[in-house]
Amino acid sequence: MGNPFVYVELYTSDVDKAKKFYTSLFDWKTKEVPMGPAGNYTMLEVGEGTGGGMLKNMIPGTPSHWMAYVNVDDVEAATKKAQGLGAKLMKGKTEVPGFGWFTMITDPTGAALALWQSKK
């Protein structure tokens, strides 16, 4: 498979409650990473498989939800291709300093997905 899922992220209304739930349900560990004025980012250490994280949902009125990230070689080209196929752009190219870039789209059915390009 050329474009695997590489990360999942929980956007939640209550990070502490979500941390307690998921670390109790699964054998997941968490690690807090400071993000400056935005607060902390919670890394999820899941052992084997695709890792992830969680953070406070910053879009008012949006319910808590999981966002899957798919690896692409060129995030701008993949985003343009997706838009050409009927996707809508939710969030333009955004850098995660030291790691890579992402965009967020919704497919023609309304399902959200993030496209991820790692720094080489």
Secondary structure, 3 states (H helix, E strand, C coil): CCCCEEEEEEEECCHHHHHHHHHHHCCCEEEEEECHHHCEEEEEECCCCCCEEEEECCCCCCCCEEEEEEECCCHHHHHHHHHHCCCEEEEEEEEECCCEEEEEEECCCCCEEEEEEECC
